Amino acid sequence: MDGWSRFQNYKRAKDLFFVHGFSSKVADMYLGSKCQRNAAIVAAEELGYKHEITTYFRSKGVKWFHYFPYFMIHDPLFLFKNYFWERTFLEKSYIAKFDYKRLQLERAI
């Protein structure tokens, strides 16, 4: 279920980066955990913003060894909170607004 949630994060991040370009506001939405950051990095990389997002995450103090989500450190009782279950395992289905395969084929022509 966590993989499902991260895939939804990836699709949403890719759409947001496609529409707005690299934006720190969009990147902040995925700052919370290693998995969410990875989903945003992959989405940004596919659109040519990998350097921007990795530099931004570094500027926010994210290190390569930050595996545990920040909320686990700030809220030890996270298992009893709705936000944990909703954000980690119950992310709503997101339908991508753009057909990136078609756009890539059009760009190649």
C-alpha positions as MATLAB code, in Angstrom:
seq = 'MDGWSRFQNYKRAKDLFFVHGFSSKVADMYLGSKCQRNAAIVAAEELGYKHEITTYFRSKGVKWFHYFPYFMIHDPLFLFKNYFWERTFLEKSYIAKFDYKRLQLERAI';
ca = [
       0.000    0.000    0.000;
       2.942    2.313    0.585;
       4.102    1.699   -2.990;
       0.628    2.651   -4.212;
       0.754    5.883   -2.218;
       4.197    6.803   -3.530;
       3.064    6.146   -7.115;
       0.187    8.578   -6.554;
       2.704   11.102   -5.165;
       4.885   10.602   -8.246;
       2.012   11.229  -10.672;
       0.861   14.339   -8.806;
       4.406   15.728   -8.520;
       5.075   15.160  -12.209;
       1.904   17.012  -13.187;
       2.725   19.891  -10.843;
       6.308   20.190  -12.096;
       5.087   19.999  -15.694;
       2.593   22.820  -15.186;
       4.618   25.092  -12.879;
       8.216   24.139  -13.650;
      10.413   23.554  -10.637;
       8.790   25.164   -7.617;
       9.928   25.081   -4.013;
       6.261   25.017   -2.957;
       5.743   21.785   -4.865;
       8.986   20.294   -3.535;
       7.953   21.159    0.042;
       4.893   18.935   -0.339;
       7.229   15.929   -0.659;
       9.828   16.859    1.940;
       8.374   14.702    4.733;
       9.844   11.269    4.043;
      12.534    9.538    2.006;
       9.949    7.724   -0.119;
       8.047   10.912   -0.923;
      11.277   12.733   -1.752;
      12.283    9.880   -4.059;
       8.909   10.043   -5.838;
       9.338   13.796   -6.354;
      12.966   13.410   -7.474;
      12.042   10.811  -10.102;
       9.190   12.997  -11.366;
      11.457   16.060  -11.481;
      14.258   14.112  -13.165;
      11.962   13.005  -15.974;
      11.161   16.661  -16.645;
      14.755   17.889  -16.395;
      14.649   19.360  -12.883;
      16.757   16.825  -10.981;
      19.560   19.262  -10.170;
      17.094   21.878   -8.897;
      15.185   19.521   -6.624;
      18.250   17.784   -5.168;
      19.879   21.159   -4.509;
      16.679   22.390   -2.892;
      16.378   19.337   -0.635;
      20.030   19.760    0.405;
      19.370   23.416    1.224;
      16.523   22.284    3.504;
      18.969   20.101    5.455;
      18.058   16.727    3.955;
      20.972   14.292    4.073;
      21.402   10.965    2.277;
      20.926    9.065    5.560;
      17.555   10.653    6.441;
      15.472    7.511    5.993;
      12.939    7.958    8.764;
      10.111   10.393    8.057;
      10.450   13.609   10.024;
       7.012   13.267   11.601;
       8.144   10.073   13.373;
      10.770   12.077   15.215;
       8.498   15.024   16.020;
       5.455   12.948   17.007;
       6.275    9.619   18.703;
       2.567    8.701   18.851;
       2.177    8.951   15.061;
       0.691    5.431   14.823;
      -2.446    6.717   16.529;
      -2.951    9.697   14.217;
      -5.121    9.754   11.091;
      -2.608   11.785    9.091;
      -0.110    8.914    9.264;
      -2.516    6.341    7.872;
      -3.940    8.663    5.228;
      -0.601    9.973    3.986;
       1.283    6.665    4.193;
      -1.108    3.947    3.102;
      -4.405    5.476    2.005;
      -3.380    8.087   -0.567;
      -6.301    8.717   -2.906;
      -6.019    7.640   -6.521;
      -4.638   10.377   -8.742;
      -5.224   10.423  -12.490;
      -2.451   12.153  -14.410;
      -3.625   15.193  -16.329;
      -1.196   14.693  -19.212;
      -0.276   11.768  -21.445;
       3.511   11.974  -21.178;
       4.151    9.134  -23.625;
       2.189   10.938  -26.321;
       3.897   14.242  -25.502;
       7.297   12.582  -25.746;
       6.442   11.066  -29.140;
       5.199   14.432  -30.419;
       8.374   16.108  -29.211;
      10.518   13.489  -30.988;
       8.833   14.223  -34.317;
];
